[in-house]
């Protein structure tokens, strides 16, 4: 939601899907303009390890007030596997929206009978 902080999170896992307590974990956040130019909002910001959840890291993008509805942000999260020195990469995207009067960020579950 525009004007509210957004949390980028990542869980690094190995080939056996076991969590990896990665090192040197950073997050870069960027978007593309309508003409296709890449605009960096954050470059290589340190991510914070989540206590009690090995391999999971977060980065909180505090200032989203300058974004426009429909902007798509891309979060590129990179860390190093301490056992192999291999770089691990994850990317996610999020579409920015304006808060609605019915409650921003509210999810509604709908159950549909399948056939």
C-alpha distance (Angstrom), angle and dihedral (degrees) to the residues before:
residue distance angle dihedral
X1 . . .
X2 3.79 . .
X3 3.80 111.7 .
X4 3.81 94.6 24.6
X5 3.81 128.7 92.0
X6 3.79 116.7 -97.7
X7 3.82 123.3 -148.8
X8 3.80 118.1 -142.2
X9 3.80 110.6 -162.3
X10 3.76 135.2 -178.1
X11 3.79 136.4 -176.3
X12 3.79 113.2 -155.7
X13 3.81 115.7 -150.3
X14 3.80 135.1 176.2
X15 3.81 130.8 -129.9
X16 3.82 90.2 -75.6
X17 3.83 91.4 50.7
X18 3.80 91.1 -110.2
X19 3.79 115.8 143.3
X20 3.79 117.0 -101.4
X21 3.79 121.4 -149.3
X22 3.80 91.2 -138.0
X23 3.78 123.2 -159.7
X24 3.80 131.8 -139.3
X25 3.80 91.7 21.2
X26 3.81 114.6 -177.4
X27 3.78 137.1 171.7
X28 3.79 129.3 -146.7
X29 3.80 120.2 -168.7
X30 3.79 122.9 -162.4
X31 3.79 143.6 155.3
X32 3.77 137.2 -162.5
X33 3.80 124.3 -117.4
X34 3.80 121.6 -131.4
X35 3.82 87.7 -96.6
X36 3.82 91.4 54.6
X37 3.80 98.6 -104.6
X38 3.81 115.1 145.4
X39 3.82 112.9 -124.7
X40 3.81 119.2 -164.9
X41 3.80 116.2 -142.7
X42 3.82 96.0 173.4
X43 3.81 129.0 10.1
X44 3.81 123.4 -158.0
X45 3.81 96.6 -27.3
X46 3.80 114.5 177.2
X47 3.80 113.7 -104.6
X48 3.81 122.0 -141.0
X49 3.81 121.3 -122.8
X50 3.81 112.8 -123.6
X51 3.80 109.0 -122.1
X52 3.81 112.7 -118.8
X53 3.83 93.7 10.6
X54 3.80 107.6 89.0
X55 3.78 114.1 -148.3
X56 3.82 95.3 15.8
X57 3.80 120.3 116.3
X58 3.80 135.2 176.4
X59 3.77 137.9 -158.9
X60 3.80 120.3 -169.0
X61 3.78 115.8 -147.5
X62 3.79 99.5 -152.4
X63 3.81 104.0 -175.3
X64 3.79 114.9 56.2
X65 3.82 94.8 142.8
X66 3.82 94.0 104.0
X67 3.81 93.8 56.5
X68 3.78 125.6 101.0
X69 3.81 129.7 -134.4
X70 3.78 108.5 -88.3
X71 3.80 94.8 25.6
X72 3.78 110.2 139.3
X73 3.79 116.2 -145.1
X74 3.78 121.2 -158.1
X75 3.78 120.6 -152.9
X76 3.80 115.8 -159.2
X77 3.81 111.6 -167.8
X78 3.79 120.7 -171.1
X79 3.80 132.1 -179.0
X80 3.80 139.8 160.8
X81 3.80 124.4 -115.5
X82 3.84 102.8 -129.1
X83 3.82 92.3 -151.6
X84 3.81 97.2 53.4
X85 3.84 104.5 16.2
X86 3.81 86.3 -128.5
X87 3.79 116.8 147.7
X88 3.81 113.9 -121.7
X89 3.77 121.2 -156.2
X90 3.80 134.9 -167.4
X91 3.78 128.8 176.0
X92 3.78 130.2 -167.1
X93 3.77 135.5 172.5
X94 3.79 134.3 -149.4
X95 3.80 130.9 -168.0
X96 3.78 115.1 -137.3
X97 3.80 119.2 -129.3
X98 3.79 137.1 179.4
X99 3.79 118.2 -109.4
X100 3.79 111.9 -100.5
X101 3.78 126.7 -143.8
X102 3.80 89.0 -117.0
X103 3.80 92.0 65.2
X104 3.76 127.4 -70.4
X105 3.75 117.6 -114.7
X106 3.77 94.6 16.6
X107 3.79 116.6 148.3
X108 3.76 121.9 -157.6
X109 3.79 120.1 -156.7
X110 3.78 116.1 -144.5
X111 3.75 120.4 -169.6
X112 3.77 116.9 -149.8
X113 3.77 123.2 -169.2
X114 3.80 107.7 -125.2
X115 3.76 125.9 -146.1
